[in-house]
Amino acid sequence: MHGTNTDGTDLLQLAEGVFAGERDPWANAANAAALVFEALPDLNWAGFYFLRGGELVVGPFQGRTACVRIPVGDGVCGTAAARRETVIVPDVHAFPGHIACDSASNSELVVPLISGDRLIGVLDLDSPRFNRFGPADAALGEALATRLVAACDWRLADIDGF
């Protein structure tokens, strides 16, 4: 892996370092997207969608141009947001209602960002490789999401419910 060990502790330590002393959600999400994109192999997109106006709106990311708005419940991101649980999709072409923002994406991992009982948004990772994501990737994404949520003052962002 590029710059991280296989269990992701290097990535999490780097994230904690860049989050230290910074409470701005946009700054921390931008750095988190860059860290993930650089650290994990076989990604073509890594970033965030945030809940604004009742839908998921693209936030900081690394990769090709993204879909801007995704209704909660639609596609992989909207499904993870609606369920408030991590979703791993080995083959996005077999996922009912998949939204193809980048035709090169073949698998996807989406982790909800939750603070207390509030949905903030999702962390979205896409890969051109089928079956790219597994339980270890989900655990790493969830650990990163937990750290990001805790590091930010969400009142500084235009997120629903804050």
Protein Blocks (a to p, Z undefined) as FASTA:
>chain_A
ZZiafkommmmmmmmmmmgopabfklmmmmmmmmmmmmpghiabdcddddeehiacdddd
edddddfbdcehiajklmmmmnopacddfblklpghiacfblkbmbdcdddddehjacfb
dcddddfbghkbcfklmmmmmmmmmmmmmmpcfklpccehZZ
